[in-house]
Amino acid sequence: MQEMALAEDYFTMQEQTQAFGHMAAFNTSSVNWTGTDQPEQLTASYVTASFFSLLGVAPLRGRVFRVDEDVPDANPAVVLSYVKRRYFAPRMSTIA
């Protein structure tokens, strides 16, 4: 998988360089959103845990990725964009 190759490069660079005060990585891919009446093809961004703090942004609700989720083979985690609010709005109380 291309995402894994990029992740491996990122983790190697993170360990071996001291040239940057902070660094983050991201990659985009098309994904299929199912479970609704109308499946959708969306663009997903795969990002490292430091991505949001490096950009100085915080979620409107819930949290961003933790450092322990930013390792190879970690359990998948997701940060939803505002676009999916229409799907999750009836269940917003379940999103922490």
C-alpha positions in Angstrom: 0.0 0.0 0.0 1.2 3.4 -0.9 0.0 4.8 2.5 2.2 2.4 4.4 5.3 3.3 2.3 4.8 7.0 2.9 4.2 6.3 6.6 7.5 4.3 6.8 9.4 7.1 5.1 7.8 9.6 7.5 8.7 7.6 10.6 12.3 7.1 9.4 12.7 10.8 8.6 11.2 11.8 12.0 13.8 9.6 13.8 16.8 10.6 11.7 16.4 14.3 11.2 16.7 17.2 13.6 16.4 19.9 11.0 12.7 20.6 11.7 11.1 21.7 15.0 7.9 19.9 13.9 6.8 17.8 11.0 3.7 16.0 9.8 2.8 13.9 6.8 -0.3 13.4 4.7 -1.5 11.6 1.7 -4.9 11.5 -0.1 -6.9 8.7 -1.6 -10.4 8.0 -2.9 -12.6 6.0 -0.6 -16.1 4.7 -0.8 -18.6 5.9 1.8 -21.3 3.3 2.3 -24.0 2.5 4.8 -26.4 5.2 3.5 -29.1 5.2 0.8 -26.6 6.6 -1.7 -23.0 5.4 -1.6 -20.5 8.2 -2.2 -16.9 8.4 -3.4 -14.9 10.8 -1.2 -11.4 12.0 -0.9 -9.8 10.8 2.3 -6.6 12.3 3.8 -4.3 10.1 5.7 -2.4 12.2 8.2 0.0 11.8 11.1 -1.0 12.8 14.7 1.0 16.0 14.5 -0.8 17.3 11.4 -3.5 19.3 13.2 -1.3 20.8 15.8 1.3 21.8 13.2 -1.4 23.7 11.3 -2.7 25.2 14.5 -6.3 23.8 14.2 -8.5 21.9 16.6 -11.7 19.9 16.1 -15.0 21.5 16.6 -16.0 18.4 18.5 -14.2 15.4 19.8 -10.4 15.0 19.4 -7.7 14.6 16.9 -5.3 11.7 16.7 -3.2 10.7 19.7 0.5 10.0 19.5 -0.1 6.3 20.4 -2.3 6.1 17.3 0.5 7.4 15.2 2.4 4.2 14.8 2.5 1.4 12.2 -0.2 -1.2 12.8 -2.2 1.0 15.2 -6.0 0.5 15.3 -7.6 2.8 12.7 -9.0 6.1 13.9 -10.9 8.8 12.0 -11.5 12.5 12.2 -14.6 13.4 10.2 -15.0 16.6 8.2 -17.9 18.9 8.3 -19.1 17.2 5.1 -20.3 14.1 7.0 -22.2 16.1 9.6 -25.4 15.5 7.6 -25.0 11.8 8.2 -24.0 11.9 11.8 -26.1 14.8 13.0 -28.8 12.5 14.4 -26.1 10.7 16.4 -23.8 13.6 17.3 -24.1 12.8 21.0 -22.2 9.5 20.2 -19.2 11.4 18.9 -16.9 12.4 21.7 
